[in-house]
Amino acid sequence: MKAVFDKLYDNYHQDLFQYIFYMVKDRETTEDLVQEVYIKVLKSYQNFKGESTEKTWLFSIARHVTYDYFRSLKRKRNRIIDLFDWEEKGSNIADSNDLPEEVAIKNDQLKRIYTCLDKCTIDQKSVLILRYLQSFSIQETAEILHFSVSKVKTTQHRGLKALKKLLLEQEEKGGDVQ
């Protein structure tokens, strides 16, 4: 079992961490949820039938763990609180080849995108993160989310449309990140 866990960890840990981080926007919470995912994986690996790839199966578990986290937040506080510290975590996005002004512009654009992404539905947010930030195919995204391919396409289309509208509205208000 250790060899299986090591293989999953080595191959997918970074992507798994980023996926959950994009969803919850808090490093400590992400670490806790990733640990919970690995516990579930270890407990249920013998039930893995190979009907999908290990990566898809792992991200499906991560999706469920993350959704459970959001449900628990909603029950406790009746809303999801934005815990993202833009100043601290935005610095890890910079490309070392960019000029300081370019880094600042990119960081500001990413702040606006993340803020608007939080205003999309949870399904739209999940699809957009998996498709554009994690680079999953439509088929893989469908498997992870237990959606049909057409639902992923529709949700992606609506999510991009909503995100564009939110970004335009924010720009008209002066571009402030809220």
C-alpha positions as CSV (number, residue, x, y, z in Angstrom):
1,M,0.0,0.0,0.0
2,K,2.9,2.4,0.7
3,A,4.2,2.0,-2.8
4,V,0.7,2.9,-4.2
5,F,0.4,5.9,-1.9
6,D,4.0,7.0,-2.8
7,K,3.2,6.7,-6.5
8,L,-0.1,8.7,-6.2
9,Y,1.7,11.3,-4.0
10,D,4.6,11.7,-6.4
11,N,2.5,11.9,-9.5
12,Y,-0.4,14.0,-8.4
13,H,0.2,15.9,-5.1
14,Q,1.1,19.2,-6.6
15,D,-2.0,19.3,-8.9
16,L,-4.2,18.0,-6.1
17,F,-2.9,20.7,-3.7
18,Q,-3.4,23.4,-6.3
19,Y,-7.0,22.3,-7.2
20,I,-8.1,22.4,-3.6
21,F,-6.2,25.6,-2.9
22,Y,-8.0,27.3,-5.9
23,M,-11.3,26.2,-4.4
24,V,-10.7,27.1,-0.7
25,K,-8.0,29.8,-1.0
26,D,-6.4,29.1,2.4
27,R,-3.1,27.1,2.7
28,E,-3.9,25.5,6.1
29,T,-7.4,24.5,5.1
30,T,-5.9,23.1,1.8
31,E,-3.3,21.1,3.7
32,D,-6.1,19.7,6.0
33,L,-8.3,18.8,3.0
34,V,-5.4,17.2,1.1
35,Q,-4.7,15.1,4.1
36,E,-8.3,14.1,4.3
37,V,-8.2,13.1,0.6
38,Y,-5.2,10.9,1.2
39,I,-6.9,9.2,4.2
40,K,-10.0,8.5,2.0
41,V,-7.8,7.2,-0.8
42,L,-5.9,4.8,1.6
43,K,-9.2,3.6,3.1
44,S,-10.9,3.0,-0.3
45,Y,-8.1,2.1,-2.7
46,Q,-9.0,-1.6,-2.6
47,N,-12.4,-0.5,-4.1
48,F,-10.8,1.3,-7.0
49,K,-12.0,-0.6,-10.1
50,G,-9.9,1.1,-12.7
51,E,-12.9,2.4,-14.6
52,S,-11.2,5.7,-14.8
53,T,-7.6,6.8,-14.4
54,E,-6.1,7.1,-10.9
55,K,-5.8,10.8,-11.4
56,T,-9.5,11.2,-12.2
57,W,-10.5,9.0,-9.3
58,L,-8.2,11.0,-6.9
59,F,-9.6,14.3,-8.1
60,S,-13.2,13.0,-7.7
61,I,-12.4,12.2,-4.1
62,A,-10.9,15.7,-3.7
63,R,-14.0,17.2,-5.2
64,H,-16.2,15.4,-2.7
65,V,-14.0,16.3,0.3
66,T,-13.9,20.0,-0.8
67,Y,-17.7,20.1,-1.3
68,D,-18.1,18.5,2.1
69,Y,-15.9,21.3,3.5
70,F,-18.1,24.0,1.9
71,R,-21.2,22.3,3.2
72,S,-19.8,22.3,6.7
73,L,-18.9,26.0,6.4
74,K,-22.4,26.8,5.1
75,R,-24.0,25.0,8.1
76,K,-21.7,26.7,10.5
77,R,-21.8,30.2,9.1
78,N,-24.4,30.0,6.4
79,R,-21.9,31.4,3.8
80,I,-18.4,30.8,2.4
81,I,-15.9,33.3,3.6
82,D,-13.2,34.5,1.3
83,L,-9.9,33.7,3.2
84,F,-7.5,34.4,0.4
85,D,-4.7,36.8,1.4
86,W,-3.9,38.3,-2.0
87,E,-0.7,40.1,-0.9
88,E,0.9,37.0,0.6
89,K,-0.1,34.3,-1.9
90,G,-0.1,36.4,-5.1
91,S,3.6,36.5,-5.1
92,N,4.0,32.8,-6.0
93,I,2.4,33.4,-9.4
94,A,5.1,35.7,-10.8
95,D,7.2,34.6,-13.7
96,S,10.9,35.3,-13.0
97,N,11.2,36.7,-16.6
98,D,8.6,39.4,-16.2
99,L,9.3,43.0,-15.3
100,P,8.0,44.3,-12.0
101,E,5.3,46.2,-13.8
102,E,4.1,43.1,-15.7
103,V,4.0,41.1,-12.5
104,A,1.9,43.8,-10.8
105,I,-0.5,43.8,-13.7
106,K,-0.8,40.0,-13.8
107,N,-1.3,39.9,-10.1
108,D,-4.1,42.5,-10.3
109,Q,-5.7,40.6,-13.1
110,L,-5.6,37.3,-11.2
111,K,-7.0,39.0,-8.1
112,R,-10.0,40.2,-10.2
113,I,-10.5,36.8,-11.8
114,Y,-10.3,35.0,-8.5
115,T,-12.7,37.4,-6.9
116,C,-15.2,37.1,-9.8
117,L,-14.7,33.3,-9.9
118,D,-15.9,33.1,-6.3
119,K,-19.2,34.7,-7.4
120,C,-19.9,32.0,-10.0
121,T,-21.8,28.9,-9.0
122,I,-19.8,26.0,-7.3
123,D,-20.3,23.9,-10.5
124,Q,-19.0,26.7,-12.7
125,K,-16.1,27.4,-10.4
126,S,-15.2,23.7,-10.3
127,V,-15.4,23.3,-14.1
128,L,-13.4,26.5,-14.8
129,I,-10.7,25.5,-12.3
130,L,-10.3,22.0,-13.6
131,R,-10.4,23.0,-17.2
132,Y,-8.3,26.2,-17.2
133,L,-6.1,26.1,-14.1
134,Q,-5.6,22.4,-13.9
135,S,-5.7,21.7,-17.6
136,F,-8.0,18.7,-17.5
137,S,-9.8,17.7,-20.7
138,I,-13.6,18.0,-20.9
139,Q,-13.8,14.2,-20.6
140,E,-11.6,14.1,-17.5
141,T,-13.5,17.0,-16.0
142,A,-16.8,15.2,-16.6
143,E,-15.4,12.1,-14.8
144,I,-14.1,14.0,-11.8
145,L,-17.3,15.9,-11.3
146,H,-19.6,13.0,-12.3
147,F,-21.1,15.2,-15.0
148,S,-22.0,14.4,-18.6
149,V,-19.6,15.8,-21.2
150,S,-22.4,18.1,-22.4
151,K,-23.0,19.3,-18.8
152,V,-19.3,20.2,-18.6
153,K,-19.5,22.1,-21.9
154,T,-22.6,23.9,-20.9
155,T,-21.3,24.7,-17.4
156,Q,-18.0,25.9,-18.9
157,H,-19.8,28.1,-21.4
158,R,-22.1,29.6,-18.7
159,G,-19.2,30.0,-16.3
160,L,-17.1,31.8,-18.8
161,K,-20.0,34.0,-19.7
162,A,-20.7,34.8,-16.0
163,L,-17.0,35.4,-15.3
164,K,-16.7,37.8,-18.3
165,K,-19.8,39.7,-17.2
166,L,-18.6,39.9,-13.6
167,L,-15.2,41.2,-14.8
168,L,-16.8,43.8,-17.0
169,E,-19.1,45.0,-14.2
170,Q,-16.1,45.2,-11.9
171,E,-14.1,47.1,-14.5
172,E,-17.0,49.6,-14.9
173,K,-17.0,50.1,-11.1
174,G,-13.3,51.1,-11.2
175,G,-11.7,47.7,-11.1
176,D,-11.6,47.4,-7.3
177,V,-11.0,43.9,-6.0
178,Q,-13.5,43.2,-3.3
